[in-house]
């Protein structure tokens, strides 16, 4: 059951769902591409800090991030990332995930060849 829907900005919103044992918060974010950061990561940090710790929190969206398998991001990045080098947004989301104990799930499991990105 939906308890609350909140639109924070044109790049961010969340929904609070009631489940059997605890609430589930699904935060959706669209990060800018390129060098324009638009303070969206500071806004994400602020919003995420207001959520109760005992709720399940899912962060999803389009982060325009390339996250590679760097050792510094190892707690949050799996071995199946298709990228060789992280871009600026990849470093930012990796640092955010590390500070909040989140994991980039798309990098944990192998993908079939038709679903992987080919870079030349």
N, CA, C and O of each residue as an XYZ file, in Angstrom:
480
protein
N       0.832     -1.167      0.000
C       0.000      0.000      0.000
C       0.886      1.242      0.000
O       1.898      1.286      0.698
N       0.516      2.221     -0.759
C       1.268      3.462     -0.846
C       0.925      4.357      0.344
O      -0.237      4.693      0.573
N       1.957      4.734      1.092
C       1.747      5.620      2.233
C       1.955      7.077      1.860
O       1.235      7.960      2.324
N       2.970      7.321      0.999
C       3.284      8.711      0.655
C       4.077      8.758     -0.640
O       4.882      7.871     -0.921
N       3.843      9.791     -1.418
C       4.623     10.087     -2.618
C       5.124     11.510     -2.474
O       4.354     12.417     -2.161
N       6.420     11.706     -2.704
C       7.028     13.025     -2.525
C       7.854     13.370     -3.757
O       8.732     12.604     -4.154
N       7.573     14.524     -4.364
C       8.346     15.036     -5.483
C       9.274     16.122     -4.947
O       8.816     17.194     -4.552
N      10.568     15.848     -4.933
C      11.532     16.753     -4.342
C      11.976     17.812     -5.333
O      12.063     18.991     -4.991
N      12.254     17.404     -6.542
C      12.658     18.325     -7.601
C      12.305     17.679     -8.933
O      11.694     16.611     -8.975
N      12.699     18.340    -10.025
C      12.424     17.746    -11.328
C      13.353     16.565    -11.610
O      13.174     15.870    -12.610
N      14.337     16.328    -10.749
C      15.270     15.212    -10.908
C      15.104     14.120     -9.848
O      15.738     13.070     -9.951
N      14.282     14.340     -8.853
C      14.229     13.395     -7.746
C      12.829     13.299     -7.145
O      12.135     14.303     -6.981
N      12.430     12.060     -6.820
C      11.163     11.805     -6.131
C      11.287     10.481     -5.381
O      12.176      9.676     -5.656
N      10.384     10.274     -4.433
C      10.361      8.982     -3.751
C       8.947      8.610     -3.372
O       8.047      9.448     -3.311
N       8.781      7.325     -3.120
C       7.502      6.775     -2.710
C       7.762      5.895     -1.485
O       8.764      5.182     -1.428
N       6.867      5.950     -0.521
C       6.955      5.120      0.678
C       5.838      4.087      0.590
O       4.661      4.431      0.483
N       6.227      2.824      0.636
C       5.288      1.714      0.554
C       5.231      1.004      1.899
O       6.257      0.822      2.555
N       4.061      0.614      2.299
C       3.900     -0.139      3.540
C       3.967     -1.624      3.199
O       3.231     -2.113      2.341
N       4.856     -2.327      3.881
C       4.929     -3.772      3.714
C       4.572     -4.435      5.034
O       4.194     -3.759      5.991
N       4.689     -5.727      5.086
C       4.247     -6.469      6.259
C       5.077     -6.146      7.500
O       4.522     -5.994      8.588
N       6.418     -6.039      7.351
C       7.271     -5.844      8.525
C       7.855     -4.452      8.651
O       8.118     -3.999      9.765
N       8.062     -3.769      7.556
C       8.604     -2.405      7.618
C       8.221     -1.662      6.353
O       7.687     -2.252      5.413
N       8.491     -0.385      6.331
C       8.212      0.399      5.136
C       9.339      0.243      4.131
O      10.483     -0.021      4.501
N       9.009      0.408      2.860
C       9.985      0.364      1.777
C       9.979      1.736      1.123
O       8.929      2.228      0.709
N      11.137      2.347      1.033
C      11.277      3.645      0.384
C      11.984      3.427     -0.944
O      13.085      2.879     -0.982
N      11.357      3.854     -2.031
C      11.958      3.761     -3.356
C      12.248      5.182     -3.811
O      11.332      5.963     -4.069
N      13.528      5.509     -3.906
C      13.976      6.847     -4.306
C      14.414      6.782     -5.757
O      15.252      5.958     -6.122
N      13.852      7.644     -6.576
C      14.175      7.706     -8.004
C      14.905      9.001     -8.284
O      14.471     10.073     -7.861
N      16.037      8.900     -9.014
C      16.833     10.082     -9.303
C      17.330     10.050    -10.737
O      17.659      8.989    -11.268
N      17.381     11.199    -11.347
C      17.957     11.354    -12.678
C      19.120     12.337    -12.556
O      18.915     13.522    -12.292
N      20.329     11.842    -12.748
C      21.515     12.690    -12.630
C      21.801     13.367    -13.961
O      21.511     12.804    -15.016
N      22.360     14.556    -13.926
C      22.729     15.228    -15.174
C      23.900     14.525    -15.831
O      24.711     13.886    -15.160
N      23.983     14.644    -17.136
C      25.118     14.057    -17.852
C      26.221     15.096    -17.986
O      25.977     16.298    -17.879
N      27.416     14.627    -18.215
C      28.544     15.537    -18.424
C      29.027     16.179    -17.152
O      28.913     15.603    -16.070
N      29.570     17.379    -17.282
C      30.187     18.070    -16.159
C      29.188     18.831    -15.299
O      29.536     19.255    -14.197
N      27.972     19.014    -15.762
C      26.969     19.760    -15.005
C      26.414     18.881    -13.892
O      25.670     17.937    -14.159
N      26.768     19.182    -12.658
C      26.315     18.354    -11.542
C      25.019     18.857    -10.938
O      24.256     18.081    -10.364
N      24.765     20.160    -11.065
C      23.469     20.708    -10.631
C      23.201     20.468     -9.153
O      22.045     20.541     -8.736
N      24.200     20.191     -8.358
C      24.068     19.921     -6.924
C      23.125     18.766     -6.626
O      22.576     18.690     -5.527
N      22.928     17.871     -7.580
C      21.982     16.775     -7.385
C      22.512     15.759     -6.377
O      21.723     15.137     -5.666
N      23.820     15.580     -6.301
C      24.350     14.618     -5.340
C      24.295     15.160     -3.910
O      24.136     14.385     -2.966
N      24.422     16.471     -3.738
C      24.233     17.058     -2.413
C      22.773     16.936     -1.989
O      22.472     16.667     -0.826
N      21.876     17.136     -2.946
C      20.446     16.982     -2.675
C      20.119     15.525     -2.327
O      19.309     15.263     -1.437
N      20.744     14.590     -3.023
C      20.554     13.173     -2.729
C      21.033     12.848     -1.324
O      20.353     12.136     -0.586
N      22.191     13.360     -0.950
C      22.727     13.143      0.395
C      21.775     13.692      1.461
O      21.540     13.044      2.482
N      21.237     14.871      1.224
C      20.322     15.504      2.170
C      19.027     14.703      2.316
O      18.577     14.451      3.433
N      18.434     14.306      1.203
C      17.166     13.564      1.236
C      17.374     12.193      1.862
O      16.575     11.756      2.691
N      18.446     11.516      1.466
C      18.710     10.176      1.972
C      18.963     10.194      3.479
O      18.637      9.230      4.172
N      19.533     11.268      3.984
C      19.806     11.382      5.413
C      18.555     11.512      6.268
O      18.599     11.231      7.465
N      17.444     11.933      5.678
C      16.198     12.086      6.434
C      15.389     10.796      6.539
O      14.420     10.734      7.295
N      15.779      9.760      5.783
C      15.038      8.509      5.836
C      15.392      7.741      7.107
O      16.553      7.725      7.515
N      14.410      7.107      7.732
C      14.716      6.280      8.907
C      15.621      5.104      8.533
O      15.495      4.544      7.444
N      16.515      4.740      9.420
C      17.490      3.683      9.144
C      16.854      2.300      9.078
O      17.391      1.407      8.423
N      15.728      2.110      9.740
C      15.120      0.787      9.806
C      14.222      0.474      8.609
O      13.732     -0.649      8.494
N      13.995      1.437      7.719
C      13.224      1.163      6.506
C      14.149      0.590      5.434
O      15.337      0.910      5.381
N      13.586     -0.255      4.589
C      14.333     -0.728      3.428
C      14.332      0.396      2.407
O      13.273      0.925      2.070
N      15.507      0.767      1.912
C      15.616      1.870      0.965
C      16.222      1.370     -0.331
O      17.274      0.730     -0.330
N      15.555      1.665     -1.433
C      16.015      1.284     -2.760
C      16.254      2.559     -3.547
O      15.363      3.399     -3.676
N      17.453      2.696     -4.068
C      17.821      3.855     -4.879
C      17.914      3.390     -6.321
O      18.676      2.475     -6.635
N      17.138      4.020     -7.201
C      17.204      3.661     -8.608
C      17.036      4.890     -9.473
O      16.587      5.941     -9.014
N      17.400      4.741    -10.718
C      17.270      5.849    -11.643
C      18.358      5.843    -12.689
O      19.080      4.859    -12.850
N      18.468      6.936    -13.388
C      19.478      7.115    -14.424
C      20.553      8.032    -13.861
O      20.337      9.236    -13.722
N      21.701      7.470    -13.541
C      22.773      8.232    -12.918
C      23.813      8.703    -13.925
O      24.752      9.409    -13.557
N      23.658      8.320    -15.198
C      24.637      8.660    -16.231
C      26.043      8.338    -15.752
O      26.971      9.130    -15.920
N      26.182      7.161    -15.154
C      27.441      6.771    -14.525
C      28.036      5.553    -15.206
O      27.333      4.611    -15.573
N      29.337      5.599    -15.361
C      30.115      4.435    -15.765
C      30.947      4.054    -14.553
O      31.839      4.792    -14.134
N      30.643      2.899    -14.004
C      31.325      2.454    -12.792
C      32.180      1.249    -13.155
O      31.664      0.236    -13.628
N      33.487      1.357    -12.935
C      34.370      0.234    -13.254
C      34.716     -0.528    -11.988
O      34.251     -0.191    -10.899
N      35.527     -1.548    -12.141
C      35.877     -2.441    -11.034
C      37.121     -1.953    -10.303
O      38.106     -2.685    -10.212
N      37.093     -0.758     -9.793
C      38.227     -0.218     -9.067
C      38.273     -0.798     -7.659
O      37.234     -1.089     -7.067
N      39.458     -0.961     -7.137
C      39.626     -1.545     -5.807
C      38.999     -0.654     -4.741
O      38.449     -1.154     -3.760
N      39.077      0.653     -4.924
C      38.541      1.588     -3.933
C      37.012      1.467     -3.800
O      36.459      1.756     -2.739
N      36.336      1.041     -4.870
C      34.878      0.891     -4.852
C      34.441     -0.555     -4.643
O      33.260     -0.865     -4.796
N      35.358     -1.435     -4.301
C      35.088     -2.867     -4.214
C      33.935     -3.251     -3.286
O      33.209     -4.191     -3.612
N      33.724     -2.586     -2.159
C      32.588     -3.010     -1.317
C      31.225     -2.824     -1.981
O      30.264     -3.493     -1.601
N      31.124     -1.941     -2.950
C      29.816     -1.664     -3.544
C      29.708     -2.072     -5.002
O      28.610     -2.088     -5.560
N      30.831     -2.403     -5.628
C      30.844     -2.748     -7.055
C      31.242     -4.203     -7.201
O      32.206     -4.656     -6.585
N      30.494     -4.937     -8.023
C      30.810     -6.339     -8.267
C      31.856     -6.502     -9.356
O      32.418     -5.521     -9.842
N      32.114     -7.744     -9.734
C      33.128     -8.062    -10.740
C      32.594     -8.052    -12.159
O      33.346     -8.337    -13.091
N      31.340     -7.738    -12.355
C      30.727     -7.833    -13.676
C      30.443     -6.485    -14.320
O      29.582     -6.404    -15.196
N      31.122     -5.443    -13.924
C      30.939     -4.137    -14.555
C      31.573     -4.149    -15.938
O      32.710     -4.597    -16.085
N      30.861     -3.664    -16.965
C      31.414     -3.698    -18.324
C      32.386     -2.562    -18.628
O      32.984     -2.554    -19.704
N      32.563     -1.624    -17.739
C      33.366     -0.438    -18.009
C      34.805     -0.624    -17.547
O      35.071     -1.299    -16.553
N      35.721     -0.018    -18.283
C      37.138     -0.063    -17.936
C      37.549      1.118    -17.074
O      38.469      1.006    -16.264
N      36.870      2.259    -17.243
C      37.193      3.482    -16.514
C      35.897      4.111    -16.026
O      34.910      4.167    -16.760
N      35.904      4.584    -14.784
C      34.742      5.275    -14.236
C      34.733      6.729    -14.686
O      35.784      7.364    -14.779
N      33.538      7.254    -14.965
C      33.440      8.687    -15.237
C      33.165      9.415    -13.916
O      33.112      8.789    -12.857
N      32.992     10.739    -13.985
C      32.805     11.550    -12.783
C      31.560     11.124    -12.004
O      31.605     11.005    -10.779
N      30.451     10.895    -12.708
C      29.227     10.450    -12.037
C      29.402      9.058    -11.441
O      28.807      8.754    -10.407
N      30.197      8.217    -12.068
C      30.468      6.890    -11.539
C      31.219      6.947    -10.225
O      30.919      6.189     -9.303
N      32.197      7.841    -10.132
C      32.936      8.030     -8.883
C      32.013      8.576     -7.802
O      32.066      8.130     -6.656
N      31.171      9.537     -8.160
C      30.251     10.130     -7.177
C      29.261      9.107     -6.634
O      29.057      9.017     -5.423
N      28.643      8.332     -7.534
C      27.658      7.358     -7.055
C      28.357      6.225     -6.317
O      27.782      5.654     -5.391
N      29.566      5.893     -6.699
C      30.332      4.881     -5.964
C      30.659      5.337     -4.557
O      30.531      4.564     -3.608
N      31.080      6.581     -4.412
C      31.367      7.123     -3.081
C      30.105      7.211     -2.226
O      30.130      6.907     -1.033
N      29.005      7.630     -2.845
C      27.736      7.700     -2.108
C      27.308      6.315     -1.639
O      26.914      6.137     -0.487
N      27.387      5.340     -2.530
C      26.999      3.980     -2.169
C      27.881      3.429     -1.060
O      27.394      2.740     -0.163
N      29.170      3.727     -1.115
C      30.076      3.264     -0.069
C      29.712      3.873      1.276
O      29.724      3.180      2.293
N      29.387      5.161      1.292
C      29.064      5.828      2.560
C      27.730      5.361      3.136
O      27.522      5.452      4.346
N      26.832      4.868      2.304
C      25.501      4.443      2.775
C      25.331      2.927      2.799
O      24.226      2.436      3.031
N      26.409      2.179      2.563
C      26.367      0.713      2.529
C      25.372      0.191      1.497
O      24.641     -0.763      1.763
N      25.346      0.809      0.331
C      24.506      0.360     -0.775
C      25.369     -0.398     -1.783
O      26.595     -0.281     -1.768
N      24.733     -1.168     -2.651
C      25.434     -1.976     -3.632
C      24.845     -1.699     -5.010
O      23.629     -1.573     -5.154
N      25.712     -1.603     -6.029
C      25.265     -1.460     -7.410
C      24.966     -2.866     -7.913
O      25.872     -3.598     -8.311
N      23.700     -3.235     -7.893
C      23.307     -4.610     -8.204
C      23.608     -5.021     -9.638
O      23.856     -6.199     -9.896
N      23.591     -4.085    -10.571
C      23.821     -4.444    -11.971
C      25.256     -4.886    -12.228
O      25.551     -5.397    -13.308
N      26.155     -4.701    -11.264
C      27.547     -5.119    -11.445
C      27.863     -6.424    -10.720
O      29.015     -6.858    -10.727
N      26.888     -7.051    -10.104
C      27.139     -8.269     -9.329
C      26.970     -9.555    -10.114
O      27.596    -10.564     -9.788
N      26.139     -9.536    -11.139
C      25.821    -10.756    -11.853
C      26.224    -10.637    -13.313
O      26.115     -9.562    -13.902
N      26.691    -11.739    -13.905
C      27.060    -11.676    -15.328
C      25.816    -11.484    -16.196
O      24.725    -11.952    -15.867
N      26.011    -10.794    -17.295
C      24.933    -10.557    -18.246
C      25.192    -11.365    -19.510
O      26.344    -11.612    -19.867
N      24.147    -11.767    -20.172
C      24.308    -12.455    -21.450
C      24.933    -11.492    -22.444
O      24.792    -10.277    -22.308
N      25.610    -12.016    -23.422
C      26.322    -11.183    -24.389
C      25.407    -10.199    -25.113
O      25.847     -9.103    -25.459
N      24.161    -10.558    -25.346
C      23.271     -9.640    -26.041
C      22.851     -8.478    -25.187
O      22.335     -7.489    -25.707
N      23.061     -8.566    -23.858
C      22.685     -7.491    -22.930
C      23.862     -6.659    -22.475
O      23.670     -5.690    -21.740
N      25.066     -6.995    -22.880
C      26.227     -6.225    -22.450
C      26.511     -5.121    -23.442
O      26.126     -5.200    -24.609
N      27.182     -4.100    -22.971
C      27.530     -2.946    -23.793
C      28.892     -3.205    -24.415
O      29.844     -3.547    -23.712
N      28.989     -3.047    -25.704
C      30.260     -3.248    -26.399
C      30.916     -1.893    -26.624
O      30.309     -0.990    -27.198
N      32.148     -1.757    -26.174
C      32.916     -0.518    -26.373
C      34.076     -0.818    -27.296
O      34.756     -1.833    -27.150
N      34.294      0.065    -28.238
C      35.431     -0.103    -29.143
C      36.387      1.033    -29.027
O      37.405      1.056    -29.719
